[in-house]
Amino acid sequence: MSSQTRREFLFARIGAGGSSRPPRDAGELKAAIAQSCLALNHVVCSACAERCEARAIRFRPAVGAAPTPAIDLDRCTGCGACVAVCPVSAITVSA
């Protein structure tokens, strides 16, 4: 069994630019939310925020609509936990 960390595994799986090397600095990778996000399409979902240990993903309340997600890039560690839990694969992590 490999002694690969979760971060190394996820980076190899979703790697940026075809590179399979782990990032030199944890700050290199950041999450981004695509327009296919359920919350951005008026469906209540906050699975990514619930999984984010760094608490980098927050949902802003909206009157008459589903709360909308926002990523605090200063807090995002690029760990990829949010990627795996998104039911519509709307989150990517890249450099």
Order of alpha helices (4+ residues) and beta strands (2+ residues): alpha-beta-alpha-beta-beta-alpha-beta
